[in-house]
Amino acid sequence: MKITTELHADRAHLLLEGRFDYTAHKAFGDAYDPLLRNAELHALEIDMQNVDYLDSAALGMLLLLKERAVALQKHVVLARCPPVVSHVLRIAQFHQLFTII
């Protein structure tokens, strides 16, 4: 999976591309960890418009991100999810845990 990070004022934008599965664990953590430690950032937007596959490991990674972000008083938004991703998130009831736009 390819991850592109952009900073916009107090928000970080992470654009994910490709398969979001267990093989992305290290890359995903390496991408968001410094953003969580950045005191100037208050929100992380995970843009999934180019994700073509999402599995249970990816759901776990999102939950871990959410847990760490909440502990640091940061907000996580899941954005621009394609139908295949939206379907998995809906089944997992992530709409109850995340803001999905």
Secondary structure, DSSP 8 states (H G I E B T S, - for coil): -EEEEEEETTEEEEEEEEEESGGGHHHHHHHHHHHHH-TT--EEEEEEEEEEEE-HHHHHHHHHHHHHHHHTT-EEEEE---HHHHHHHHHTTGGGTSEE-
